[in-house]
Amino acid sequence: MFEVLTPQEMAEADRRTIAAGTPGIDLMERAGAAVARVAAAAGVRGRRLIVVCGPGNNGGDGFVAARILREQGFDVRVALFGAREKLGGDAAIAASRWQGEIESFDARKLSDCDLIIDALFGAGLSRDLSGEAKRAVEAMNATNVPVVAIDLPSGIDGTSGQVRGAAVHASHTVTFC
């Protein structure tokens, strides 16, 4: 049996781990590496991937996964939902380690890949998606492209499990503790 932590409990576990001396960026590197392993093993027909990054730590995990997958020979594009200069903390560090171009999110580019990595929103989502964020999720769902979600599919409330306006239909989900 596995114990499942609430988003609040996971945030506290992260806080304690960092306070005990493990830098947050190291946790992000481990998370991104796990995502990269799952994405590489997902059985996609080609090697073209797009990582859709949000403005928080979920997006930071996505930047790490993108970097590792590119190092493994995958053709990786990163689409950022938001402005790079608004990234902070460990997510900004992870983005600075990505040496490729960072595109603005454009739904039309989603079907030109073999796999999508959903790094938009993590388990801490506590509001309904609307506007551009909801349209981004709907665009991912409109493709016939497999999706690897980080933490849980964007649009799922990590506490209640409820869909918050719209949720990514992921073929794989990678979560951590």
Sequence and secondary structure as in RCSB ss.txt:
>XXXX:A:sequence
MFEVLTPQEMAEADRRTIAAGTPGIDLMERAGAAVARVAAAAGVRGRRLIVVCGPGNNGGDGFVAARILREQGFD
VRVALFGAREKLGGDAAIAASRWQGEIESFDARKLSDCDLIIDALFGAGLSRDLSGEAKRAVEAMNATNVPVVAI
DLPSGIDGTSGQVRGAAVHASHTVTFC
>XXXX:A:secstr
      HHHHHHHHHHHHHTT  HHHHHHHHHHHHHHHHHTS  SS EEEEEE SSHHHHHHHHHHHHHHHTT E
EEEEESS GGG  HHHHHHHHH  S EEE  GGGTTSSSEEEEES  TT  S   HHHHHHHHHHHHSSS EEEE
SS TTB TTT  B S     SEEE   
